[in-house]
């Protein structure tokens, strides 16, 4: 009599459904709370005493309009997804299909790993491997910390390959404006130069903000000004940081700041104009402008074993009693 072979084990699945952005890691300190997600390792929410400081999205929603995403190994756009590096031509997948661009890097939908979680900080990481259009293994790490001032984000990238790699970083948070009409939002952008772009979001050329509608160095209500604009030649404060400010009567005054690793930023008002989700203005710290893989403008080259790091953050600020800008309550 022959032995009966056992029936092979069937794979089992957890009964609970998955959130569209995977695991949710929430940290807190004092009145601040933030949530970072597994998909893209991005910032889903940031609140002060329960009130939103960023225009994020819910735990059961898919990320839209790049909200809180990390943009590596390049921010913004590459024309036709094509570039040449060390004499070799590369073709990236076109992720902004309507405009035939490779947009916002390779990791914004990747599954990031939890490295460390404490009550007031979380570190996530991702190993970016070679793939079509990209030859370089990178170790990526991002730490989100809450302190007395708000949120501090430190990103790092290490080249773990054997050849030099091009690199750029950007982040895509939206500062909340609540119910304030875009026309009435007060914005300050400490930059002397803006980059004119075409209908595909690709560079045409730099221009001075002097005398132009895009001169926001002193801060003003936007009025009829709309923005999807890279800025550079940033003015830094004595501590080496530049600070971009957004202020409204409904949320108060918010500052996005960045260190010397970020000579560029982009300001985007499009989600408000189009009514796409929670209203907010994207203030995006960037190491380089669009098309940097082709132009070389502000592009970082990471040699084997070399590491890049940069820090930015978001803080609510209380103005002086006589200031014309709104107060954080």
Number of C-alpha atoms within 10 A of each C-alpha: 3 4 5 6 6 6 6 6 6 6 5 6 7 6 6 6 8 10 16 15 23 19 19 16 21 19 20 19 17 12 14 22 23 26 20 26 27 22 22 25 31 28 26 24 23 28 18 19 10 10 14 19 28 29 23 27 17 12 17 11 11 14 23 13 15 17 24 29 25 27 24 20 22 29 28 26 26 26 22 18 20 18 19 12 14 9 7 7 10 14 14 20 16 18 17 16 11 8 16 16 23 24 24 26 22 21 22 19 16 15 19 24 18 17 13 11 15 12 13 18 21 22 22 24 22 20 18 21 13 12 11 9 15 17 16 20 19 24 16 22 21 23 20 24 21 24 15 10 12 23 23 19 20 15 21 17 26 20 24 21 19 11 14 18 23 19 23 27 28 27 28 25 28 27 29 27 29 20 13 16 14 22 12 16 19 21 23 19 25 23 25 18 19 22 20 16 16 10 7 13 19 19 19 10 10 14 14 16 17 12 7 10 11 20 19 20 17 9 17 17 18 19 12 10 11 17 15 14 16 27 27 23 14 20 16 17 10 7 8 11 19 25 22 25 21 28 28 24 17 15 23 21 26 26 21 23 20 26 17 15 19 24 21 24 28 24 21 18 19 17 17 17 11 9 9 12 14 17 25 27 25 28 24 28 31 28 24 27 30 25 25 24 24 14 12 13 13 18 19 20 16 22 16 17 14 14 16 17 14 20 20 23 21 24 19 22 18 15 14 10 9 6 9 8 21 21 20 17 9
